[in-house]
Amino acid sequence: MGKFTKEMIDDYADKLLIGLTPEENKMVLDEFDEIDANIDLINEIKDIDKVEPMTHCLDEFYVTFREDVPEESVPIEDLLRNCDDTEDREIVVPRVVGGEE
């Protein structure tokens, strides 16, 4: 694919509907340059292509689950007392995604 360009970054940003300022575009390009440099270093490791990929960071990975013991739940009314704004049995929070209210 080659190196990322300013035009590629702007095109991807437009497709993701995020838009970037020229400064943000340069920051992204600089980050990709850093990533490329690190990948180049990794590729210089002798016999890296012979290393078996790992599914976990530890050689021996075991998961032990605790016994599932049902316990009495806290009444929802008690939990909702900690909230500033509620509606029925739900917590009212500010809208964080665009759109009309």
Stockholm file with secondary structure:
# STOCKHOLM 1.0

chainA/1-101         MGKFTKEMIDDYADKLLIGLTPEENKMVLDEFDEIDANIDLINEIKDIDKVEPMTHCLDEFYVTFREDVPEESVPIEDLLRNCDDTEDREIVVPRVVGGEE
#=GR chainA/1-101 SS CCCCCHHHHHHHHHHTTCCCCHHHHHHHHHHHHHHHHHHHHHHTSTTGGGSCCCSSSSSSCCCCCCCCCCCCCCCHHHHHTTCSCEETTEECCCCCSCSCC
#=GC SS_cons         CCCCCHHHHHHHHHHTTCCCCHHHHHHHHHHHHHHHHHHHHHHTSTTGGGSCCCSSSSSSCCCCCCCCCCCCCCCHHHHHTTCSCEETTEECCCCCSCSCC
//
